[in-house]
């Protein structure tokens, strides 16, 4: 396969994944503009109704003063050279100053208030989305790329910020301003106003058509931005392999393809949005020309005054500005609504792993773990466990072994309810894990996985992650027990050393020992070890195995192991194949059976 075809297949995979993700989240027809506005109001804006009413008052004040500024042109024009005395014009000039002062004050306050409300709403949305994501099922994260989710939290919410703050302010203020100016036009000459008013419905119709088109383009652009962030996430996580395999050209071409798609969609959006300007110019120019001709005829026949004509024309010209601005703002507003729709779709995906209404706190003295006739399949239909029954006695260690795909890690995921079984049940001390709260269940479990989860924090913070508020003495004790204290003290800042994203500044063995120290500090009665020593060299493995053996004493431990030499001392070893138990017994018993376990153990011994 050529590199170009590899690029295309890679892009197709990314786009297919994005489409699948969107399909998972997108349900039914796209929401209407009115539906989205109602939801924004009910869910968020209503909480700030007092501030919104206050801002609306200042917007009405600003709009009224704009109308007053247009209307006062009439008496000023009529008073010029009329011989009414200096006080008449002085009074009118004072009114002009007052009008523009009030207009400035109104603009200041409604801008401050509405932007604060907009920022507050967007912050609330971000916090709600983050809380929702944290409560989402593990399957949700497996089905949706981190880049797509990050895009919704950042890019979509950023676009929503503009719609809620700036666009809503401009729309409301523009609507009131237009209403007052049209009122001035009707007061001055209602017949002429009716003729000129034809411009407004035509412009409104065009704005609506453009808005619908912008909404579709914005949705597509936001999806592509999600693809872009997904590719960035994959690139940064896989940079070592990209360099090792010399795939710079491939990744550059992938990035080029996605960014070109974003460029095309964005430019197309600019084209659609910009169409409102020439249309507004043409309609307004035609209307102004007609107004001038009609006004000239009326003045010539003494049917109106020059002051009234000037006031009418100023009102019409001023009305042209909110019409033009509304056209532009509507395009931005529709983009914001497209972002809001994507946000709401994500928020509407309910977690399935939740506390039952009558769930109780897990409170037992017996921490035995039992899986009774458990059947479990993943969303794609792959069956992981087939009527599996396993019992781990309180304080004992049971090792789960078997070939890849046998269902070993699935067991680890089911005990803390990362997933729920389709049939059968899992119990702790005889109590179904679905009958207790998730918080109390998981508080009794410590997990050390082959995927070492370290955060871009200090060594101290990573060890104490499972026990907030832990004393430094406790942290150091856990590190010593995990045989991590020596290398931690040798780091530049010791326990205050920042380990980097995913612990990139540490070796694999060091990362694993910090994760084990975290589990030791948690001191939970149930211990889950999923290939916990897979990243260790022989010397580190021996040290950590001694620490783990000490940690397992008195605790119910489930060990998933690929390296069988690490579980020879387990109280019970269970051998899985195709999600079912094929053998079980101690290390010695299983070797004597000369079955699956003996074959697996022999293969590893031959290569050691």
C-alpha positions in Angstrom: 0.0 0.0 0.0 1.4 3.4 -0.9 1.7 6.2 1.6 -1.0 8.2 -0.1 -3.4 5.4 0.1 -2.4 4.9 3.7 -3.2 8.6 4.3 -6.6 8.2 2.7 -7.4 5.0 4.6 -6.3 6.7 7.8 -8.5 9.7 7.2 -11.4 7.5 6.3 -11.0 5.7 9.6 -10.9 9.0 11.4 -13.9 10.4 9.6 -15.8 7.1 10.0 -15.0 7.2 13.7 -16.2 10.8 13.9 -19.4 9.9 12.0 -20.0 6.9 14.4 -19.4 9.2 17.4 -21.8 11.8 16.0 -24.3 9.1 15.2 -24.1 7.8 18.7 -24.8 11.3 20.1 -27.1 12.6 17.4 -30.7 11.4 17.9 -33.6 12.5 15.8 -33.9 15.6 13.6 -31.9 18.7 14.3 -33.6 21.0 16.9 -35.3 24.1 15.7 -34.0 27.6 16.6 -37.0 28.2 18.8 -36.5 24.9 20.7 -32.8 25.7 21.4 -33.6 29.2 22.5 -36.3 27.9 24.8 -33.9 25.4 26.3 -31.2 28.0 26.8 -33.7 30.3 28.5 -35.2 27.6 30.7 -32.0 25.9 31.7 -29.7 28.9 32.0 -30.9 32.4 31.3 -33.9 32.1 33.6 -31.5 31.7 36.5 -30.3 35.2 35.7 -33.7 36.7 35.0 -33.1 39.8 37.3 -29.9 40.7 35.5 -31.5 40.0 32.1 -34.4 42.3 32.9 -32.1 45.1 34.1 -29.9 44.7 30.9 -33.1 44.8 28.8 -34.1 48.0 30.5 -30.8 49.6 29.5 -31.1 48.3 26.0 -34.6 49.8 25.7 -33.1 53.1 27.1 -30.3 53.0 24.5 -32.8 52.2 21.7 -35.2 54.9 22.8 -32.4 57.5 22.9 -31.4 56.5 19.3 -35.0 57.1 18.2 -35.0 60.4 20.1 -31.8 61.4 18.4 -33.4 60.9 15.0 -36.6 62.7 16.1 -34.9 65.8 17.5 -33.5 66.5 14.0 -37.0 67.8 13.1 -37.2 70.7 15.7 -33.6 71.5 15.3 -33.9 71.8 11.5 -37.1 73.9 11.8 -35.5 76.1 14.5 -32.4 77.0 12.4 -32.7 80.6 11.4 -36.3 80.8 12.6 -35.6 83.7 15.0 -37.0 81.9 18.1 -34.1 83.1 20.2 -30.9 81.5 21.6 -32.7 79.8 24.5 -34.7 77.7 22.1 -31.7 76.3 20.4 -29.8 76.1 23.7 -32.6 73.9 25.1 -32.5 71.7 22.0 -28.8 71.3 22.3 -29.1 70.4 25.9 -31.6 67.7 25.0 -29.1 66.4 22.4 -26.4 66.2 25.1 -28.8 64.5 27.5 -29.9 62.0 24.8 -26.4 61.0 23.9 -25.4 60.8 27.6 -28.3 58.5 28.4 -27.5 56.5 25.3 -23.9 56.1 26.4 -24.9 55.1 30.0 -27.4 52.6 28.7 -24.8 51.0 26.3 -22.3 50.7 29.1 -24.5 49.0 31.6 -26.3 46.6 29.2 -23.0 45.6 27.7 -21.5 44.8 31.1 -24.5 43.0 32.5 -25.2 40.9 29.4 -21.5 39.9 28.9 -21.4 38.9 32.6 -24.6 36.8 32.2 -23.1 35.3 29.0 -19.9 34.4 30.7 -21.7 33.0 33.7 -24.0 30.8 31.5 -21.0 29.4 29.5 -19.1 28.7 32.7 -22.1 26.9 34.1 -22.4 24.9 30.8 -18.7 23.9 31.0 -19.0 22.8 34.6 -22.2 20.9 33.8 -20.6 19.1 30.8 -17.5 18.2 32.9 -19.7 16.8 35.7 -21.7 14.9 33.2 -18.7 13.4 31.5 -17.2 12.3 34.8 -20.5 10.5 35.5 -20.6 8.9 32.0 -20.0 5.2 31.5 -16.6 3.9 30.6 -18.2 2.6 27.4 -19.1 6.2 26.4 -15.4 7.1 26.5 -14.4 4.0 24.6 -17.0 5.0 21.9 -16.0 8.7 21.6 -12.5 10.0 21.0 -11.0 12.3 23.6 -10.4 15.0 20.9 -14.1 15.1 20.0 -15.1 15.5 23.7 -12.4 18.1 24.3 -13.7 20.0 21.2 -17.2 20.1 22.7 -15.8 21.4 26.0 -13.7 24.1 24.4 -14.5 25.0 20.8 -18.3 24.4 20.9 -18.6 26.2 24.3 -16.5 29.1 22.9 -18.9 29.5 20.0 -21.8 29.3 22.4 -20.2 32.0 24.5 -20.4 34.4 21.5 -24.0 33.5 20.8 -25.2 33.9 24.4 -23.3 37.1 25.1 -22.6 39.3 22.1 -25.2 38.0 19.6 -28.1 38.0 22.1 -27.2 41.5 23.2 -26.9 42.8 19.6 -30.2 41.1 18.5 -32.3 42.4 21.4 -30.8 45.9 21.3 -31.1 46.0 17.5 -34.7 44.9 17.6 -35.7 47.7 20.1 -33.6 50.2 18.2 -35.4 49.3 14.9 -38.8 49.5 16.6 -38.1 53.0 17.9 -36.8 54.3 14.6 -39.7 52.8 12.7 -41.9 54.6 15.2 -40.2 57.9 14.5 -40.6 57.2 10.8 -44.4 56.7 11.2 -44.8 59.8 13.3 -43.1 61.9 10.7 -44.8 60.4 7.6 -46.9 57.2 8.0 -47.5 56.9 4.2 -43.8 57.1 3.4 -43.0 54.8 6.3 -45.4 52.1 4.9 -43.7 52.3 1.5 -40.2 52.1 3.0 -41.2 49.3 5.4 -41.2 46.8 2.6 -37.4 46.6 2.9 -37.7 45.0 6.4 -39.6 41.8 5.6 -37.5 41.2 2.6 -34.3 41.5 4.6 -35.8 39.4 7.4 -36.6 36.6 4.9 -33.1 36.7 3.5 -31.6 36.7 7.0 -33.5 33.6 7.9 -32.4 31.7 4.8 -28.8 32.6 5.4 -29.1 31.6 9.0 -30.3 28.1 8.2 -27.4 27.7 5.8 -24.9 29.0 8.3 -26.2 26.5 11.0 -25.5 23.6 8.7 -22.0 24.8 7.8 -21.2 25.6 11.4 -22.2 22.1 12.5 -19.9 20.6 9.8 -17.0 22.9 10.8 -17.4 22.0 14.5 -17.3 18.3 13.6 -14.2 18.8 11.6 -12.6 20.8 14.5 -13.3 17.7 16.7 -11.5 15.6 14.1 -8.6 18.0 14.2 -8.4 17.8 18.0 -8.7 14.0 17.9 -5.7 13.9 15.5 -3.7 16.2 17.7 -4.4 14.1 20.8 -3.3 10.9 18.9 -0.2 12.6 17.6 0.9 13.9 21.0 0.3 10.5 22.6 2.0 8.6 19.9 4.8 11.0 19.1 7.4 8.4 20.1 6.1 5.9 17.6 5.7 8.5 14.9 9.3 9.4 15.2 10.5 5.8 15.5 8.7 4.7 12.3 9.5 7.9 10.4 5.8 8.7 9.8 6.1 12.5 9.8 4.9 12.8 6.1 1.9 10.6 6.8 0.8 12.6 9.8 1.5 15.9 8.0 -0.8 14.8 5.2 -3.5 13.7 7.6 -3.3 17.1 9.3 -3.2 18.9 6.0 -6.4 17.1 4.9 -8.4 17.9 8.0 -7.2 21.5 8.2 -8.1 22.0 4.5 -11.6 20.7 5.2 -11.9 23.2 8.1 -10.6 26.0 5.9 -13.1 25.2 3.1 -16.0 25.1 5.5 -15.0 28.3 7.2 -14.5 30.2 3.9 -17.8 28.9 2.7 -19.3 30.2 5.9 -17.8 33.6 5.3 -19.2 33.6 1.8 -22.7 32.8 3.0 -22.5 35.3 5.8 -21.1 38.0 3.5 -24.1 37.6 1.2 -26.2 39.5 3.6 -24.2 42.7 3.1 -24.7 43.3 -0.6 -28.4 42.3 -0.3 -28.9 44.8 2.6 -27.0 47.5 0.7 -29.1 47.0 -2.5 -32.4 46.9 -0.6 -31.5 49.9 1.5 -30.1 51.9 -1.4 -33.2 51.3 -3.5 -35.5 52.3 -0.5 -33.4 55.5 0.2 -33.5 56.5 -3.5 -37.3 56.1 -3.5 -37.6 58.0 -0.2 -35.6 60.9 -1.5 -37.7 61.1 -4.7 -41.0 61.0 -2.8 -39.8 63.5 -0.1 -38.7 65.9 -2.8 -42.1 65.7 -4.4 -43.9 66.2 -1.0 -41.7 69.2 -0.1 -42.3 70.7 -3.6 -46.0 70.5 -3.1 -45.9 71.7 0.6 -47.2 68.4 1.8 -44.5 68.1 4.5 -41.8 70.2 6.1 -38.0 70.0 5.4 -37.5 69.2 9.1 -39.9 66.2 9.0 -38.1 64.9 5.9 -34.7 65.2 7.5 -35.9 63.4 10.6 -37.5 60.7 8.5 -34.3 60.2 6.4 -32.1 60.1 9.5 -34.4 57.6 11.1 -34.3 55.4 8.0 -30.6 55.6 7.6 -30.1 54.7 11.3 -32.6 51.9 10.9 -30.4 50.5 8.2 -27.5 49.9 10.7 -29.4 47.4 13.0 -30.8 45.7 9.9 -27.3 45.2 8.5 -25.9 44.2 12.0 -28.8 41.8 12.6 -27.9 40.0 9.3 -24.4 39.5 10.4 -25.3 38.7 14.0 -27.8 36.1 13.0 -25.1 34.1 11.1 -23.0 34.1 14.3 -26.1 33.3 16.4 -26.9 30.3 14.3 -23.3 29.1 14.7 -23.8 29.4 18.4 -27.1 27.5 18.3 -25.3 24.7 16.3 -22.7 24.5 19.1 -25.5 24.6 21.7 -27.2 21.7 19.9 -24.0 19.6 20.0 -23.6 20.5 23.7 -27.2 19.5 24.5 -26.9 16.3 22.6 -23.9 15.3 24.7 -25.7 16.3 28.0 -28.7 14.3 26.9 -26.7 11.0 26.8 -27.7 9.4 30.1 -25.2 7.2 32.0 -26.4 3.7 32.5 -24.1 2.8 35.4 -25.9 4.7 38.1 -27.1 4.2 41.7 -30.4 2.4 42.0 -33.1 4.5 43.8 -32.9 2.3 46.8 -29.1 1.7 46.8 -27.5 1.5 50.2 -24.0 2.1 51.5 -21.8 -1.0 51.3 -21.2 -2.0 54.9 -19.9 -5.6 55.3 -17.3 -7.4 57.4 -16.9 -10.1 54.8 -15.2 -8.8 51.6 -15.4 -11.9 49.6 -16.1 -11.4 45.9 -18.3 -13.7 43.9 -19.3 -13.8 40.3 -22.3 -16.0 39.8 -23.3 -17.3 36.3 -22.1 -14.0 34.8 -22.7 -13.2 31.1 -21.3 -10.1 29.6 -20.9 -8.8 26.0 -19.6 -5.5 24.8 -21.6 -3.1 22.7 -20.1 -4.4 19.4 -21.5 -7.9 20.3 -18.3 -9.5 21.4 -19.0 -11.9 24.2 -16.4 -11.5 27.0 -17.8 -13.8 29.7 -20.0 -16.8 29.2 -21.8 -18.0 32.3 -18.8 -17.4 34.5 -18.8 -18.3 38.2 -15.8 -17.4 40.4 -15.5 -17.1 44.1 -12.7 -15.1 45.9 -12.8 -15.8 49.6 -12.3 -13.0 52.1 -8.6 -12.2 52.5 -7.5 -14.6 49.8 -5.8 -14.0 46.5 -7.2 -15.3 43.3 -5.3 -15.0 40.0 -7.0 -14.9 36.6 -4.9 -16.2 33.7 -5.5 -17.1 30.1 -4.8 -16.1 26.5 -5.5 -12.6 25.2 -9.2 -12.0 24.8 -10.2 -14.6 27.4 -12.0 -12.0 29.5 -9.5 -11.4 32.2 -9.6 -7.6 32.3 -13.4 -7.7 31.8 -13.6 -9.2 35.3 -11.6 -6.3 36.7 -14.0 -3.9 35.0 -17.1 -5.5 36.3 -16.3 -5.7 40.0 -16.2 -1.9 40.5 -19.2 -1.5 38.1 -17.4 0.2 35.2 -19.8 -2.0 33.3 -22.9 -4.0 34.4 -23.4 -7.7 33.7 -26.2 -8.7 31.3 -27.2 -11.6 33.4 -26.0 -13.2 36.6 -24.6 -11.1 39.4 -21.5 -10.0 41.2 -21.5 -9.8 45.0 -19.3 -8.5 47.8 -20.0 -10.2 51.1 -23.1 -11.7 49.5 -24.5 -8.2 48.5 -25.1 -7.5 44.8 -22.8 -4.6 43.8 -25.8 -3.1 42.0 -27.7 -2.7 45.3 -25.1 -0.4 46.8 -24.0 3.1 45.9 -21.2 3.5 43.5 -19.3 5.8 45.9 -19.3 3.3 48.8 -18.5 0.4 46.4 -15.5 2.0 44.8 -14.2 3.4 48.1 -13.6 -0.2 49.2 -11.5 -1.0 46.1 -7.9 -0.1 45.1 -6.9 -0.6 41.4 -3.5 -0.9 39.9 -3.7 -1.3 36.1 -1.3 -2.1 33.4 -2.2 1.4 32.1 -0.5 3.5 34.6 -2.6 6.6 35.2 -0.3 9.4 36.4 -1.3 13.0 36.3 0.8 16.1 35.4 1.3 16.7 39.1 3.9 16.1 41.8 4.9 12.7 42.9 3.3 13.5 46.3 0.0 14.5 44.5 -0.1 11.3 42.4 0.5 9.0 45.4 -2.2 10.8 47.5 -4.7 10.9 44.6 -6.8 8.1 46.1 -6.7 9.7 49.5 -7.1 13.5 49.5 -5.6 15.1 52.6 -3.2 12.3 53.3 -0.3 13.3 55.5 3.2 13.5 54.2 4.2 10.8 56.6 1.6 8.4 55.2 2.7 9.2 51.6 6.3 8.4 52.4 5.3 5.2 54.2 3.4 4.0 51.2 6.3 4.9 48.9 8.7 3.0 51.1 6.4 -0.1 51.0 6.2 0.1 47.2 10.0 0.4 47.0 9.6 3.8 45.4 11.1 6.0 48.1 14.7 5.6 46.9 14.2 6.8 43.4 11.8 9.5 44.5 14.3 11.0 46.8 16.8 11.0 43.9 14.5 13.1 41.7 15.4 16.9 41.4 12.7 18.0 43.8 12.0 14.7 45.5 8.3 14.3 46.3 7.6 17.7 44.8 8.9 16.7 41.4 6.4 17.2 38.6 6.1 13.9 36.7 4.7 15.3 33.5 1.7 14.3 31.5 1.1 10.5 31.9 4.2 10.5 34.0 6.4 10.9 30.9 9.4 12.1 33.0 9.6 8.7 34.8 10.5 5.2 33.6 7.8 2.6 33.2 8.9 0.8 36.4 8.9 4.1 38.3 5.5 5.0 37.1 4.2 1.6 38.2 5.7 1.8 41.6 4.1 5.2 42.2 0.7 3.6 41.2 1.3 0.8 43.6 2.2 3.3 46.4 -1.1 5.0 45.6 -3.0 1.7 46.1 -1.1 1.1 49.3 -2.0 4.5 50.7 -5.7 3.9 49.9 -5.6 0.8 52.1 -8.8 -0.6 50.7 -10.0 -4.1 51.7 -10.4 -5.2 48.0 -7.4 -5.0 45.7 -7.6 -5.4 41.9 -4.3 -5.9 40.1 -4.5 -5.8 36.3 -1.1 -6.7 35.0 0.3 -4.6 37.8 4.0 -5.6 37.2 3.9 -5.7 33.4 6.1 -2.6 33.1 8.8 -3.6 35.5 12.2 -5.0 34.9 13.3 -8.2 36.7 14.9 -6.4 39.6 12.0 -4.0 40.1 9.5 -6.8 39.7 11.1 -8.7 42.5 11.0 -5.7 44.8 7.4 -4.8 43.9 6.3 -8.4 44.2 7.5 -8.5 47.8 5.6 -5.2 48.4 2.5 -6.5 46.8 2.6 -9.7 48.8 2.8 -7.7 51.9 -0.1 -5.5 50.7 -2.3 -8.5 49.8 -2.1 -9.9 53.4 -5.6 -9.7 54.9 -7.1 -8.3 51.7 -9.3 -9.8 49.0 -7.2 -9.7 45.9 -8.0 -10.4 42.3 -4.9 -10.5 40.1 -4.9 -10.6 36.3 -1.5 -11.7 35.2 0.2 -12.5 31.9 3.5 -13.4 33.5 2.6 -16.6 35.3 5.7 -16.5 37.4 4.2 -13.6 39.4 1.2 -15.6 40.6 2.5 -19.0 41.6 1.8 -18.2 45.3 -1.9 -17.3 44.7 -4.4 -19.2 46.9 -6.3 -20.1 43.7 -5.6 -19.7 40.0 -8.4 -19.6 37.5 -7.8 -20.3 33.8 -10.1 -18.7 31.3 -10.7 -19.4 27.7 -13.4 -17.7 25.6 -14.9 -16.2 28.7 -15.4 -19.5 30.6 -13.4 -21.3 33.3 -11.5 -24.2 31.9 -9.3 -25.0 34.9 -8.8 -23.9 38.5 -6.5 -24.9 41.4 -3.2 -24.0 42.9 -0.1 -23.6 40.8 1.1 -27.1 41.8 -2.3 -28.7 41.1 -2.6 -27.1 37.7 0.8 -28.1 36.6 0.0 -31.7 37.5 -3.1 -31.6 35.3 -0.9 -31.0 32.2 -3.7 -28.9 30.8 -4.0 -25.3 29.5 -2.2 -23.7 32.5 0.7 -26.1 32.2 1.0 -25.4 28.5 1.0 -21.6 29.1 3.5 -21.9 32.0 5.7 -24.1 29.9 5.8 -21.7 27.0 6.9 -18.8 29.3 9.5 -21.0 31.0 10.9 -22.0 27.6 11.5 -18.4 26.7 12.8 -17.2 30.1 
